[in-house]
């Protein structure tokens, strides 16, 4: 009798063990926690432009725009009062955007020019450190840029990289200094990210 009880107890223990092992095999492992993807942001961290802007050479595209640094959130101005008309990203939006911050962006093919309200073209001074100045009377090699979209915010706002066609360098806003724009970066990062804000699509200016 005692022997039968012991056998039954051992059989029951074996059955419990087998059931536990089967449950361990079939039970799905809990998913490891993953961080949710951040929502698209106006100053998106991915700034390598993919879509290159193009305008029909037979029908040039002209737009009145503001340009903002996505690193500092300051707007770019052609500083008429500074004498050299250099472009700097240091206008706070709360101070208001005026003539210094307004530009005409003109596209023809893949080449774009940026003209100030003084009717002067922005140039990348390739002979020195690539600083951009709005003081050229005509558009030549130093006054031409390529534009690449990396995030389209809405119908009026597009985040872009700007590349000088004269030296193939990305335009940066010197956020650690006075916000001067220079065409000297070999790869795009946060300092090379800009937002173009469309004020008016004015083809009649072309």
Secondary structure as a PSIPRED ss2 file (coil, helix, strand):
# PSIPRED VFORMAT (PSIPRED V4.0)

   1 X C   1.000  0.000  0.000
   2 X H   0.000  1.000  0.000
   3 X H   0.000  1.000  0.000
   4 X H   0.000  1.000  0.000
   5 X H   0.000  1.000  0.000
   6 X H   0.000  1.000  0.000
   7 X H   0.000  1.000  0.000
   8 X H   0.000  1.000  0.000
   9 X H   0.000  1.000  0.000
  10 X H   0.000  1.000  0.000
  11 X H   0.000  1.000  0.000
  12 X H   0.000  1.000  0.000
  13 X H   0.000  1.000  0.000
  14 X H   0.000  1.000  0.000
  15 X H   0.000  1.000  0.000
  16 X H   0.000  1.000  0.000
  17 X H   0.000  1.000  0.000
  18 X H   0.000  1.000  0.000
  19 X H   0.000  1.000  0.000
  20 X H   0.000  1.000  0.000
  21 X H   0.000  1.000  0.000
  22 X H   0.000  1.000  0.000
  23 X H   0.000  1.000  0.000
  24 X H   0.000  1.000  0.000
  25 X H   0.000  1.000  0.000
  26 X H   0.000  1.000  0.000
  27 X C   1.000  0.000  0.000
  28 X C   1.000  0.000  0.000
  29 X C   1.000  0.000  0.000
  30 X C   1.000  0.000  0.000
  31 X C   1.000  0.000  0.000
  32 X C   1.000  0.000  0.000
  33 X C   1.000  0.000  0.000
  34 X C   1.000  0.000  0.000
  35 X C   1.000  0.000  0.000
  36 X C   1.000  0.000  0.000
  37 X C   1.000  0.000  0.000
  38 X C   1.000  0.000  0.000
  39 X C   1.000  0.000  0.000
  40 X C   1.000  0.000  0.000
  41 X C   1.000  0.000  0.000
  42 X C   1.000  0.000  0.000
  43 X C   1.000  0.000  0.000
  44 X C   1.000  0.000  0.000
  45 X C   1.000  0.000  0.000
  46 X C   1.000  0.000  0.000
  47 X C   1.000  0.000  0.000
  48 X C   1.000  0.000  0.000
  49 X C   1.000  0.000  0.000
  50 X C   1.000  0.000  0.000
  51 X E   0.000  0.000  1.000
  52 X E   0.000  0.000  1.000
  53 X C   1.000  0.000  0.000
  54 X C   1.000  0.000  0.000
  55 X E   0.000  0.000  1.000
  56 X C   1.000  0.000  0.000
  57 X C   1.000  0.000  0.000
  58 X C   1.000  0.000  0.000
  59 X C   1.000  0.000  0.000
  60 X C   1.000  0.000  0.000
  61 X E   0.000  0.000  1.000
  62 X E   0.000  0.000  1.000
  63 X E   0.000  0.000  1.000
  64 X E   0.000  0.000  1.000
  65 X E   0.000  0.000  1.000
  66 X E   0.000  0.000  1.000
  67 X E   0.000  0.000  1.000
  68 X E   0.000  0.000  1.000
  69 X E   0.000  0.000  1.000
  70 X C   1.000  0.000  0.000
  71 X C   1.000  0.000  0.000
  72 X C   1.000  0.000  0.000
  73 X C   1.000  0.000  0.000
  74 X C   1.000  0.000  0.000
  75 X E   0.000  0.000  1.000
  76 X E   0.000  0.000  1.000
  77 X E   0.000  0.000  1.000
  78 X E   0.000  0.000  1.000
  79 X C   1.000  0.000  0.000
  80 X H   0.000  1.000  0.000
  81 X H   0.000  1.000  0.000
  82 X H   0.000  1.000  0.000
  83 X C   1.000  0.000  0.000
  84 X C   1.000  0.000  0.000
  85 X C   1.000  0.000  0.000
  86 X E   0.000  0.000  1.000
  87 X E   0.000  0.000  1.000
  88 X E   0.000  0.000  1.000
  89 X E   0.000  0.000  1.000
  90 X E   0.000  0.000  1.000
  91 X E   0.000  0.000  1.000
  92 X C   1.000  0.000  0.000
  93 X H   0.000  1.000  0.000
  94 X H   0.000  1.000  0.000
  95 X H   0.000  1.000  0.000
  96 X C   1.000  0.000  0.000
  97 X C   1.000  0.000  0.000
  98 X C   1.000  0.000  0.000
  99 X H   0.000  1.000  0.000
 100 X H   0.000  1.000  0.000
 101 X H   0.000  1.000  0.000
 102 X C   1.000  0.000  0.000
 103 X E   0.000  0.000  1.000
 104 X E   0.000  0.000  1.000
 105 X E   0.000  0.000  1.000
 106 X E   0.000  0.000  1.000
 107 X E   0.000  0.000  1.000
 108 X E   0.000  0.000  1.000
 109 X E   0.000  0.000  1.000
 110 X C   1.000  0.000  0.000
 111 X E   0.000  0.000  1.000
 112 X E   0.000  0.000  1.000
 113 X E   0.000  0.000  1.000
 114 X E   0.000  0.000  1.000
 115 X E   0.000  0.000  1.000
 116 X E   0.000  0.000  1.000
 117 X C   1.000  0.000  0.000
 118 X C   1.000  0.000  0.000
 119 X C   1.000  0.000  0.000
 120 X C   1.000  0.000  0.000
 121 X E   0.000  0.000  1.000
 122 X E   0.000  0.000  1.000
 123 X E   0.000  0.000  1.000
 124 X E   0.000  0.000  1.000
 125 X C   1.000  0.000  0.000
 126 X C   1.000  0.000  0.000
 127 X C   1.000  0.000  0.000
 128 X C   1.000  0.000  0.000
 129 X C   1.000  0.000  0.000
 130 X C   1.000  0.000  0.000
 131 X E   0.000  0.000  1.000
 132 X E   0.000  0.000  1.000
 133 X E   0.000  0.000  1.000
 134 X E   0.000  0.000  1.000
 135 X E   0.000  0.000  1.000
 136 X E   0.000  0.000  1.000
 137 X C   1.000  0.000  0.000
 138 X C   1.000  0.000  0.000
 139 X C   1.000  0.000  0.000
 140 X C   1.000  0.000  0.000
 141 X H   0.000  1.000  0.000
 142 X H   0.000  1.000  0.000
 143 X H   0.000  1.000  0.000
 144 X C   1.000  0.000  0.000
 145 X E   0.000  0.000  1.000
 146 X E   0.000  0.000  1.000
 147 X E   0.000  0.000  1.000
 148 X E   0.000  0.000  1.000
 149 X E   0.000  0.000  1.000
 150 X E   0.000  0.000  1.000
 151 X E   0.000  0.000  1.000
 152 X E   0.000  0.000  1.000
 153 X C   1.000  0.000  0.000
 154 X C   1.000  0.000  0.000
 155 X C   1.000  0.000  0.000
 156 X C   1.000  0.000  0.000
 157 X E   0.000  0.000  1.000
 158 X E   0.000  0.000  1.000
 159 X E   0.000  0.000  1.000
 160 X E   0.000  0.000  1.000
 161 X E   0.000  0.000  1.000
 162 X E   0.000  0.000  1.000
 163 X E   0.000  0.000  1.000
 164 X E   0.000  0.000  1.000
 165 X C   1.000  0.000  0.000
 166 X C   1.000  0.000  0.000
 167 X C   1.000  0.000  0.000
 168 X C   1.000  0.000  0.000
 169 X C   1.000  0.000  0.000
 170 X E   0.000  0.000  1.000
 171 X E   0.000  0.000  1.000
 172 X E   0.000  0.000  1.000
 173 X E   0.000  0.000  1.000
 174 X C   1.000  0.000  0.000
 175 X C   1.000  0.000  0.000
 176 X C   1.000  0.000  0.000
 177 X C   1.000  0.000  0.000
 178 X C   1.000  0.000  0.000
 179 X C   1.000  0.000  0.000
 180 X E   0.000  0.000  1.000
 181 X E   0.000  0.000  1.000
 182 X E   0.000  0.000  1.000
 183 X E   0.000  0.000  1.000
 184 X E   0.000  0.000  1.000
 185 X E   0.000  0.000  1.000
 186 X C   1.000  0.000  0.000
 187 X C   1.000  0.000  0.000
 188 X C   1.000  0.000  0.000
 189 X C   1.000  0.000  0.000
 190 X H   0.000  1.000  0.000
 191 X H   0.000  1.000  0.000
 192 X H   0.000  1.000  0.000
 193 X C   1.000  0.000  0.000
 194 X E   0.000  0.000  1.000
 195 X E   0.000  0.000  1.000
 196 X E   0.000  0.000  1.000
 197 X E   0.000  0.000  1.000
 198 X E   0.000  0.000  1.000
 199 X E   0.000  0.000  1.000
 200 X E   0.000  0.000  1.000
 201 X E   0.000  0.000  1.000
 202 X C   1.000  0.000  0.000
 203 X H   0.000  1.000  0.000
 204 X H   0.000  1.000  0.000
 205 X H   0.000  1.000  0.000
 206 X C   1.000  0.000  0.000
